[in-house]
Amino acid sequence: MSDEDDEAVYAEFNDAVNMTANQLEEWLDTDDSKAVGQKSGGGESTGHISGRHIVKILRTKKDDLSKDDVAHMRKVNGYVKRHLAQRPSGDVGDSPWRYSLMNWGHDPTK
């Protein structure tokens, strides 16, 4: 990763994703994780698929990240930013809004 823009994407991704690879992987195994989000043709939600890619990214050395990984980090950054702007009122602890964000590696209660 040598491009200046890629470095900015990487830095923003590290701010947006506040769950570790292990935390995210454990979360993705829960029923709550699997219950939220728009389902794809295979029955798995877009966010759940994204979460699995995020785990892979988190376990990859920075210099070994592919262009596809950087493109996915860009997508994650946009999703987290848009979703945080739509925060519902009240307690979000057990909300689909929070669970959806967690599928993308961001726990808004942290």
Residue, then its C-alpha position, 0 to 999 in steps of 0.5 A: m500500500s503505497d498510494e497516498d489515497d490508499e493510506a487515507v482509506y486505511a486510516e479511516f477504516n481503522d477508525a471506523v472498525n472498532m471491533t477486533a477480528n476475533q470479536l467480529e468473528e464471534w459476533l458473525d456466528t450469532d443469530d442476531s448477526k444473521a437476522v439483520g440486513q438485506k439478504s443476497g441470493g444465497g440468504e446471507s446478508t450483505g453486511h454479514i458477507s462484508g463482515r467476513h471480508i473485514v475479518k480477513i482484512l484485519r488479519t492481513k498485514k498492511d503491505d499485503l492488502s490487495k486492491d480489492d481489500v482497499a476497495h472494500m475498506r472504502k465501502v466499509n468507511g462509507y457504510v459506517k459513516r452513512h449508518l451512524a448519521q441515521r442513529p435512532s433515538g433512545d437506547v440502541g443496545d439491542s437494536p437492529w441498527r446496532y447489529s447491522l453496524m456490528n456486521w460491518g465491524h463497528d459497535p456504536t456502544k464502544 
